[in-house]
Amino acid sequence: MDHQTKGDEPFQELISVQLLDQPARVEATSPLRGRKSLIFSDGRQAASRLSGKLKNFSLQDSIRPLLLAGLRMLEERFGEPVPLGYAYPAILYACAKLDVNFRLPGAEHEEFVRDLRKVYGFIREDGDYTEFRDLAATLNKTHVKSVRAPLARVLANRHTGLLPLALAAPEAVLTENQRKRLHALPVPPAGTGTDDEKRRALLDLWLSLSFSAGSILVEGTPSEWIDSKDGPALKRSSGRHTSVLEKLLTVKWHRAQFGANAKPDASWIDFLATTFAQNHNAQGFFVNAAKVRLRPEVEVDWRRCGHCTLAQPATP
């Protein structure tokens, strides 16, 4: 039976708790401040595999809170939403504010340190949002894969991603004209509340399904990971999410609004594709992270699905 506790992730959690229970050594300057864990294995191959995986899991567990903290601190600083397209700059911002550094392999460590130094300069000079956007555009041109790979898993992993852990939920970042288009779309035949609340609930659900499918493309993602088996699993989507939405919205309504023959300029799939689609081709598209904001857990009402047991944002 394939349990959720299968694999090495639960072992990583045990190691993390064991390390954090140890008192830090004041004189130590390493990231763990002298905390250590000794692991025994009955084979060198298993030990080598586990050692590499523990490093990856540990970095992923570090990226998750840094991403959320960085986006939150930037929104507090600028007083307006900061989209997920600034994920890597947000991680760097949290590292600078919280005095965190990573030990990355090879030349990537030097590249990360250079990027971090630029963020320290931005903070020191008390830059505004316009200056941050310019800095972020530069930072997103660097490809520190050792940070971007766990970032992709933090966004999309079925069990350890932000959504399943009820840490954040996606929210659309729309212009005024895009909001008008949304409010003009047909009302979904499911949900409660006003017509506009039903439309917004369907949009939030669609974004959550896109996250779960691994269809979010963050600015600066290495191009060689797109349409490739290398790196994290990035998957284009048709945007239809048929298996879920047909049951919720009825087959007839779903086909009219999400099917191949849906009317241009007057259907849900046309609105979603023109608003969010990036790298669109015959196989589908990615959702542009610049059009998405992460709502922190305190802004979301959560529920647990009785069928799959995963945490989900409660919708009307």
N, C-alpha and C positions, 0 to 999 in steps of 0.2 A: 504494500500500500504506500502511496506517495504522500507522506505527511508533510506539513509545513515546516517541521523541525528537521527534515532530512537535509543532509549536506553539511557544509562547514560553517555556515553562518551562525548557528546556535553556539558552536564552539568558540567563535570569535566573541560572542556576547559574554560568555563565561570568562574569557581572558580579559576582556575590557573591565568587567566588574572586579576581577581579582587585582588588576593593576590599580584601579582607582581606590581600592580599599587600603592600598599601601600608603604610608605617609611619605611625602616628598622630602628629598634631601636638600637642605638649604643651599649647600655649596655646589650642587649639580647644575649644569647649564644645558643639559640635553632636553629635548622636547618633553620627555616623561619625567624630568627632574629626578633621575636615579631610580625610578621604579622599574622592576625587571620581572620577567616570568620565564621559567625554564620548562621546556616542553620535551617530553620523552616520546619516542616512537619506536615501533619494532622494525622499522625499515627506513633506510636513508631516502629512498624515493618518495615515500609518503611524507617524511619530515620536510623534504625540500618543497614538495607541492604545497603542503600546509603553510609553510613559512611564507611563500609568495602570496598565497591567498589571504593570509592574515594581514599582510601589509596593505593589500588592495582594500579589504574590508575596513581596516582601520582608517585609511585615507577617505573612503566613502563616508564613514561615520563622522569624520571631521568636516567634510565638505557640506554635509546636510545642514548643521546648525550655522555654519559660517555664511552659507547662501541666504538663509532666512534672516539672520542678524544683519547682514550687509544691506539687503533690500529694505529692511525695517529702518535701519539707521539713516539710509539715504532718503527715504520718504520723510522721516522726521526732520532731516536737515533742510530739504527743499520744499516741504509742505505740499507735495503733489505726488501722484502715483509714479512709481518707477517700474517700467516693464521688465519682463524676464529676459529680454534681449541683452540686458546689462548684467547677466548672471556672473560672468567671469570678473568684470570690474567690481561687482558687489562683493564677491568673495575676497578680492584683494583689499577692498575697503574695510571689511570686517577684520581681516588679518592685521591691517595697519592699526586700527583702533583698539584691537584686543591683544596686540603684540604677539601674533601667531606667525610661525614660519614652518615651512615644510622641508623635509629632506627628500628631494626628488632626484631621480637618476640622471647622471651625466650632465649634458649641456642644458637640459630642461631646468635644472636648479638655478643655474646662472640667469637664464631667461626669466624665470619667475621672480628672482631677486631684483632684476632690473625693472620689471613691471611694478613690483611692490615699492621700489624706491620712487617711481613716478607718482604713485598714490600718496606716499608720505609727503611729497612736495605739494600736491594738490591740497592736502589737509593743512599743511603748514601755511600755505598762502591763502587759505580760506576761500577757495574757489566757489563760484556759483554753479547753477545747473547747466548753463550754456558751456562753461568751461569743462564741466564733468562730461557732457556729451562729446566734446572734442577729445578729451582724454580717453573716454570709453571706445571711441572709434579707432584710436591708435592701439589700445590694449587688445581689442578684439581681432586685430590682425596677427597677433602672436598665437601660436598653437602649442600651448603647453599640454600635451596629450595626457600626461599623468594627472592633471587636474580635470581636464574636460571629459575624460572617460568616466570617472566616478560621478561627475556632474550629470552626465546623461543617464546613468543608472539611478541616481537619486530622483530624477524626474519621472522615470518610466517603470522602475522595477515593480512587479506585481505585489511583492511582499514587503520590500524595504524602501519603496518610494515615498514621496511626501504625501500623496493621497491615501495609500493604504494605512499609513501610520497616523493619519488625521492631523498632520502638521500644517498643511496648506492646501488650498483649492484654487484652481485657475479661474480667472475673471477676465472677460473681454475688455480691451482698451479700445473704445470706439470714438470716432469723431462725431460731431453733431449730425452730419449728413448720414453717417452710417447708423446712428441711432434712429433717425427718421425712417430709413429703409427697413430696419428691424421692426419698428412699430407698424409698418405697412404690410408685413408678411401675414399670411394666413395664420389664424389662431390654432395652436395644437389642440387636438381633441382629447387631451389628458391633462391632469393637474387641477389645481384649485387656485382661487384668487382671481384678479382681474385679467383681462386679455393680455395686457403688457407683462404682467407677472408670469403668465404661462409662457409667453415668448421668451422672456429672460431665463426662465427655468430650463427650457429646452436648449437654449444657447449654452448655459452653464453645463448641462449634461453632455452636450456634444463636445465641449472642450475637455471635460473629464474623461470621456471615452477616447479622445485623441491622445491625451496624456498616457492613458493605460495601454494604448496601442503602440507607444513609442514613436509617435508622429510629430513631436515637437522639435523644431530645428532652431537651436540657439545660435545667435550670431557668433562667428568665429569657429564653428565646428569644422574640423579638417575635412576638406573636400573628398579625400580618399576614403572616408568612412561612409559616404553617401552611395547607395546602391552597391554596397560591398559587404562581404562577410567579415572583413577586418574591423576591429574596434567594437564599440557598443552597438547593440542591435537598433539601428534607426530604420524605421519602416514607413514608406509612403502609405497613404490611406486614400481610398476613394471618397471618404467623407460621409459615406452612407450609413455605416454601422448598422447594417441590416438586421443582424441577429438580435440586437437589443431594441432598436427603434421600431421595427415592424410589430413586435409584441406590444409595445407601449402605445403606439400611435395608430394602429391598424394597418393592414397591408395596403389597402386602397390609398389612404392618406399618405403613407410613406412613399409609395410609388409615384404619386402625383407631385410630391415635394422634393424627393431625393432620387427618384429614378432617372434612367438615362434619357427619358423623354420629358423631363420636367421643363417647364417654360422658362426661357432666359429672362432675366430681369424681374421675375415675379415668383420665384420659387426659393425655398430655403437653401437648397444646395448651391444655387447660383449666388445667393448672398454670402454664404459661408466661404465659397471658393474665391470670390472676388475680394472679400475682406481679409481672409486669413491665409490663403494658399501661397506657398513659396516652393520654387523648384518643381513646378507642375509639369507632368508629362503623361504619357498614356497609362502608366502604372499608378498614377495618383499624385498626391502632393503632400508636402509637410506643412504644418501649421507654423506660421511665423511667430517666434517668441516675442518679437517686438510689439505684437498686438495682444499680448497676454500679461496680466498682472497676477502675482500670487497673493491671495488673501490669507493672512496668517490664521492659525487655528482659532484665535479668540474672536474672529469676525465671522466664523462659520458655525452653523448648527449641524452637528454630526449625527449620523445614525449608523447602525451596523446591519448589513444586508443579511436577511435570514437565509438566503440561498448560498451565497459564496463566502459569508462571514467577514467580508472586507468592510472597513470603515468607508463611508461615503457621505458627501454633503447632502443634507436633507433638502429636498426641493418641494415647492408647493404642490 
